C-alpha cells in the first residue's frame, strides 16, 4: 500500500481535516497529478484558511498546472496569511515563486 493509498483510505473512513487534505495534495503533487493536488489543497485551505504551507503548495500546484493567474492570487493570499502567522520562511519562498511568475 502506497502512502497515497493510505491517505485515500483515511479519507474514505471519514477522516477529513486540513492535514490529511494537505498530505493528499502533496502526494498527488509528487506524482505530477496537479489537478488532484489542487482539489485536495483547496479543501485543506477551506478547512483551515490560515494554513500557510497549504497555500504555498496550492499555488505551486496551480503553477504546475499552467493556471498562472490563479497561482498569483494564491501566492498573494498565502503571503498575507504567512505574514500574519509570523511564518517568515514561507513568506520568503512564496515571494520568490511569485516574482518568477510575474516576470515578463
PyMOL commands that set and color helices and strands:
alter all, ss='L'
color gray80, all
select helices_A, chain A and resi 3-12+18-30+34-47+52-64+68-85+88-102
alter helices_A, ss='H'
color red, helices_A
deselect
rebuild
show_as cartoon
